[in-house]
């Protein structure tokens, strides 16, 4: 996976999840916020379940950074 290309999706998804929770996390919303087509999301993550796994990993990385 292209980490740079996918990172903008993960960071924005993380922000939106913090504000709206899982119910507010939609591909269309994230796509609009990052200014990319929805097909780009599916190219990087395949589906929302896989995307959520990346969000969890990102969250754990953020926790480790704060703990240090």
Protein Blocks (a to p, Z undefined) as FASTA:
>chain_A
ZZklmmmmmmmmmmmmmmnommlmcfklmmmmnopafklmmmmnopamlmmmmmmmmmmm
mmmmmmZZ
